[in-house]
Amino acid sequence: HKTSVEKLAVICLSLFTLISIGFLTPGSCHDEQHHYCYAYKFANIFSFKGLTDPVDSDGNSIVYMRDEDAALLTQMQMFINEREYHKAVSGFHIFSNDNSLHEYKYSDIGYHFSYSRLNVPFGYIASGMGITIGRALHLGALPTFYLGRIFNALMFIIFVYFSIKIIPVGKETLFVISMFPMVWQQVASFSYDAFLIGIVFLFIAVTVRLFKTTNKITIMQIIAVVLL
């Protein structure tokens, strides 16, 4: 039985991204602390807590977080070593003892930038949803963190699946590019690159299909290309 390229991509990406998610300690990916903050903002929006960009009386940007999530954020380091693995394992609790949200100034958790600046806002929808579900299930800080990573990787895998499925030629090329180790590293984190690279894959697939079609190009197809 011959497995299609898109199904093979799903199998391989699921395996390799899960390995990367487990191998990379929290915060070890580039700028993951910042991405985690932004994803948390979307989690608050999804749970109807923080529909606007909140500030305190002094004009400082604030975020509503669980205490253990804020503690995890302040402890993140861009190192992959024995100490960070030990810290992750020792701090891994399945469920949270306190699921309530508390107000934190960004300066209190070590980040001095505006809460409202988002480079790629749609890039945090998947990871934000992962955090939302983790909090809804009263999961601990690390399970919730890893759930956000998993949702981010899952979004990318879905993009790749449909990109390879609809592109008429070059399926193997898209598959090989999706297998680059740097791609796993980015999509297995909270980075918005999972969204951006996935959109690029889909844009390439839709555009190539338009070039190869013998039928008349419709307005909806042009709109799809422009939106992508």
Phi, psi and omega per residue, in radians:
H1 nan 2.218 -3.103
K2 -1.586 2.172 3.109
T3 -1.472 2.334 3.136
S4 -1.166 2.747 -3.102
V5 -1.089 -0.710 -3.102
E6 -1.167 -0.627 3.102
K7 -1.232 -0.670 3.087
L8 -1.099 -0.661 3.107
A9 -1.100 -0.741 3.126
V10 -1.084 -0.771 -3.126
I11 -1.104 -0.878 -3.086
C12 -1.162 -0.776 -3.132
L13 -1.146 -0.667 3.106
S14 -1.061 -0.749 -3.137
L15 -1.166 -0.900 -3.024
F16 -1.246 -0.640 3.117
T17 -1.215 -0.620 3.075
L18 -1.120 -0.683 3.082
I19 -1.097 -0.768 3.140
S20 -1.137 -0.727 3.126
I21 -1.040 -0.721 3.138
G22 -1.320 -0.577 -3.076
F23 -1.327 -0.668 -3.072
L24 -1.443 2.067 3.131
T25 -1.234 2.725 -3.104
P26 -0.963 2.199 3.116
G27 1.563 -0.077 -3.060
S28 -1.366 -0.293 3.044
C29 -1.400 2.714 -3.048
H30 -1.050 2.179 3.082
D31 1.026 0.435 -3.063
E32 -1.173 -0.503 3.081
Q33 -1.034 -0.773 3.132
H34 -1.145 -0.784 3.141
H35 -1.096 -0.639 3.121
Y36 -1.113 -0.717 3.100
C37 -1.058 -0.800 -3.109
Y38 -1.170 -0.688 3.094
A39 -1.115 -0.620 3.121
Y40 -1.141 -0.608 3.090
K41 -1.057 -0.762 3.126
F42 -1.185 -0.584 3.063
A43 -1.078 -0.692 3.087
N44 -1.154 -0.658 3.094
I45 -1.137 -0.768 -3.135
F46 -1.103 -0.540 3.139
S47 -1.711 0.253 3.077
F48 1.057 0.614 3.056
K49 -2.200 1.697 -3.123
G50 1.857 0.822 3.133
L51 -1.232 -0.288 3.051
T52 -2.089 2.975 3.096
D53 -1.436 1.793 -3.029
P54 -1.333 2.546 3.029
V55 -2.379 2.704 3.092
D56 -1.525 -3.030 -3.080
S57 -1.122 -0.388 3.128
D58 -1.633 0.069 3.126
G59 1.470 0.184 3.130
N60 -1.414 2.392 3.082
S61 -1.176 2.360 -3.117
I62 -2.221 2.848 3.097
V63 -2.441 2.512 3.085
Y64 -1.651 2.072 -3.098
M65 -2.419 2.752 2.941
R66 -1.262 2.637 -3.093
D67 -1.022 -0.738 -3.084
E68 -1.252 -0.517 3.067
D69 -1.210 -0.703 3.090
A70 -1.130 -0.673 3.108
A71 -1.137 -0.706 3.097
L72 -1.081 -0.734 -3.125
L73 -1.077 -0.781 -3.099
T74 -1.221 -0.369 -3.104
Q75 -1.622 -0.115 -3.076
M76 -1.121 2.380 3.106
Q77 -2.313 2.571 3.125
M78 -1.502 0.886 3.135
F79 -2.252 2.514 3.025
I80 -2.081 1.611 -3.106
N81 -2.534 -3.132 -3.068
E82 -1.061 -0.670 -3.117
R83 -1.107 -0.765 -3.114
E84 -1.201 -0.645 3.072
Y85 -1.117 -0.755 3.138
H86 -1.105 -0.719 3.139
K87 -1.122 -0.683 3.137
A88 -1.172 -0.741 -3.113
V89 -1.204 -0.777 -3.102
S90 -1.184 -0.472 -3.123
G91 -1.669 0.155 -3.075
F92 -1.508 1.822 3.067
H93 -2.082 2.263 -3.046
I94 -1.058 -0.823 -3.056
F95 -2.043 2.728 -3.122
S96 -1.656 2.434 3.089
N97 -1.405 -0.469 -3.115
D98 -2.359 1.911 -3.078
N99 -1.715 0.129 -3.109
S100 -1.382 2.644 3.139
L101 -1.681 2.454 3.129
H102 -2.220 2.723 -3.082
E103 -1.422 2.268 3.090
Y104 -2.266 2.338 2.969
K105 -1.392 2.547 3.136
Y106 -1.066 -0.570 3.129
S107 -1.163 -0.459 3.135
D108 -1.295 -0.463 -3.119
I109 -1.873 0.219 2.938
G110 1.606 0.293 -3.111
Y111 -2.225 2.096 -3.041
H112 -1.903 1.216 3.074
F113 -2.589 2.861 -3.052
S114 -1.230 2.412 3.102
Y115 -1.217 -0.396 -3.019
S116 -1.572 -0.222 -3.105
R117 -1.430 2.036 3.115
L118 -2.230 2.062 3.134
N119 -1.224 -0.825 -3.111
V120 -2.314 1.417 -3.020
P121 -1.015 -0.717 -3.121
F122 -1.177 -0.299 -3.126
G123 -1.205 -0.153 -3.105
Y124 -1.925 0.130 -3.103
I125 -1.129 -0.822 -3.090
A126 -1.180 -0.858 -3.135
S127 -1.147 -0.629 3.075
G128 -1.115 -0.650 3.090
M129 -1.153 -0.652 3.081
G130 -1.068 -0.763 3.092
I131 -1.111 -0.722 3.140
T132 -1.028 -0.814 -3.137
I133 -1.159 -0.698 3.118
G134 -1.055 -0.729 3.113
R135 -1.240 -0.645 3.134
A136 -1.115 -0.552 3.116
L137 -1.543 0.059 -3.119
H138 1.026 0.631 3.098
L139 -1.314 2.748 3.127
G140 -1.220 3.100 -3.052
A141 -1.083 -0.827 -3.100
L142 -1.235 -0.780 3.049
P143 -1.016 -0.675 3.111
T144 -1.158 -0.721 3.110
F145 -1.052 -0.851 -3.109
Y146 -1.201 -0.505 3.076
L147 -1.138 -0.657 3.061
G148 -1.094 -0.723 3.081
R149 -1.100 -0.762 -3.107
I150 -1.084 -0.747 3.139
F151 -1.148 -0.634 3.107
N152 -1.120 -0.786 3.111
A153 -1.142 -0.683 3.133
L154 -1.085 -0.710 3.090
M155 -1.024 -0.776 3.141
F156 -1.117 -0.755 -3.136
I157 -1.057 -0.687 3.104
I158 -1.116 -0.759 3.096
F159 -1.023 -0.813 -3.097
V160 -1.132 -0.728 -3.135
Y161 -0.997 -0.899 -3.088
F162 -1.258 -0.541 3.099
S163 -1.104 -0.846 3.141
I164 -1.179 -0.600 -3.109
K165 -1.161 -0.691 -3.023
I166 -1.631 -0.334 -3.109
I167 -1.252 2.293 -3.064
P168 -1.341 -0.523 3.116
V169 -2.356 2.779 3.077
G170 1.397 0.375 3.131
K171 -1.046 -0.755 -3.127
E172 -1.152 -0.578 3.124
T173 -1.123 -0.817 3.100
L174 -1.079 -0.669 3.129
F175 -1.074 -0.812 -3.114
V176 -1.103 -0.751 3.141
I177 -1.095 -0.688 3.135
S178 -1.163 -0.298 -3.129
M179 -1.569 -0.011 3.122
F180 -1.074 2.332 3.141
P181 -0.981 -0.631 3.128
M182 -1.116 -0.560 3.094
V183 -1.150 -0.802 3.104
W184 -1.000 -0.776 -3.060
Q185 -1.071 -0.691 -3.114
Q186 -1.306 -0.802 -3.065
V187 -1.316 -0.282 3.111
A188 -1.560 0.212 3.100
S189 -2.113 -2.930 3.092
F190 -1.543 0.114 -3.063
S191 -1.112 2.496 3.067
Y192 -1.264 -0.075 3.102
D193 -1.083 -0.470 3.083
A194 -1.038 -0.711 3.110
F195 -1.250 -0.817 -3.081
L196 -1.111 -0.830 -3.130
I197 -1.134 -0.677 3.106
G198 -1.094 -0.720 3.108
I199 -1.141 -0.678 3.097
V200 -1.071 -0.773 3.095
F201 -1.000 -0.833 -3.088
L202 -1.173 -0.673 3.109
F203 -1.083 -0.787 3.122
I204 -1.059 -0.786 -3.100
A205 -1.096 -0.811 -3.118
V206 -1.154 -0.718 -3.127
T207 -1.161 -0.786 3.124
V208 -1.089 -0.683 3.124
R209 -1.099 -0.641 3.094
L210 -1.147 -0.721 3.137
F211 -1.143 -0.557 -3.048
K212 -1.600 -0.196 -3.068
T213 -1.282 2.578 3.064
T214 -1.790 -0.050 3.121
N215 -1.562 2.921 3.108
K216 -1.238 2.307 -3.131
I217 -1.294 2.292 -3.097
T218 -1.612 2.845 3.084
I219 -1.077 -0.685 -3.130
M220 -1.104 -0.636 3.103
Q221 -1.178 -0.687 3.084
I222 -1.138 -0.744 3.106
I223 -1.059 -0.706 -3.136
A224 -1.079 -0.750 3.127
V225 -1.104 -0.784 -3.122
V226 -1.096 -0.765 3.141
L227 -1.121 -0.723 3.122
L228 -1.137 nan nan
